[in-house]
Amino acid sequence: MAKLFHLERRSFVPSQPPHRLNEEQACSAPLVELADLQRILDEAGPLLKVEQVCEVRAGPHQFPVHAITLGNPSPEVPAVGFFGGVHGLERIGSRVVMAYLRNLVMRLKWDAQLHRQLESLRLVFMPIVNPGGLWAGTRANPKGVDLMRNAPVEASEPVSFLVGGQRLSSALPWYRGGQHAPMELESQALCSVVQNELLNHPFSIAIDCHSGFGMVDRIWFPHAHTIRPIEHLPEMQALSQIFDQAYPHHRYVVEPQSRQYLTHGDLWDHLYLKASAQADTTFLPLTLEMGSWLWIKKNPRQLFSRQGIFNPLAEHRQQRVLRRHMAWLDFITHAASSHARWVPTGPARDEHRQAAFARWY
């Protein structure tokens, strides 16, 4: 089998097994997730292409932010992007993305079907968008800016105080950044990768992995800045329908984020609006919001841990979470590569739109 792409090697941090670091050490040592990512890339060898898209200073450290790609680079094929670690406290998001990347790397050694799939599909990974926040154990980046409130998008309806994004102070949560300041380096890097690797394809999906809302796992789609439905509501209804048919026993709640709360500055709203301005482009940005309250219910002592509010601290629960979402991520790659078979057209699109309004609005 021919080599897919060249791997640019770079040593991130001294190698140390993640399980040897406790929670306090994880916030003060060089970033464990980067060491784990390096091991995956070493295992992959020349099968991946790795690009450093920016570098972030946090305390005494300089952390790289990388985009990893594999599959067909042609802009004619569909593409899927996987993103994690946008909020530093939500380490499980990075780990879910890296678990799926590791799965693909191991399968590339023997899975001929995967190689055939990648001939007609582009995959992009940004497992650690906010390494400074992961290192410091904060939701925001090292400058105190919440990256998911940082885009130049204003909510068209009232938002909840603070939670919807605020410009009062970086000492308060959900800080958006200065009124006329440019987007943060990490936000710009994510937007650049999406623009260059996803929005130049006729069909693409993004999966952004988060945690911390509710007791069930939710799959959110735009909008977050308004209750108005997105233009691609029929496509979202069709995608949800084929997922329900293929996995009838799944426990995800699929819904627009606006059903829960509205925000200013949502990065995915910003990117969706940019994609919608392009002709003949379908871009479906999805957020996997893992319900961390369930982990707290099973272990109330996690409430006393800053990391525990957003992550499964017990090893067996973390392993269960990593297993649980592999089917969803794999489903998305197959749905993207076969989108011509399920994306509705003509009268079917109107039917899906009506079904979506009845379901979500």
Buried (B, 14 or more C-beta within 10 A) or exposed (E): EEEBBEBEEEEBBEEBEEEEBEBEEBBEBBBBBBBBBBBBBEBBBEBBBBBEBBEBEBEEBEBBBBBBBBBBEEEEBBBBBBBBBBBBBBBBBBBBBBBBBBBBBEEBEEBEEBBEBBEBBBBBBBBBBBBBBBBBBBBBBBBBBBBBBBBEBEBEEEBEEEEBBBBEEBEEBBBBBEEEEEBBBBBBBBBEBBEBBBBBBBBBBBBBBBBBBBEEBBBBBBBBBBEEBBBBBBBBBBBBBBBEEEEEEBEBBBBBBBEBEBBBBBBBBBBBBBBBEEEEBBBBBBBBBBBBBBBBEEBEEBEEBBBBBBBBBEEEBBEEBBEBBEEBBEBBBBBBBBBEEBBBEEEEBEBBBEBBEEBBE
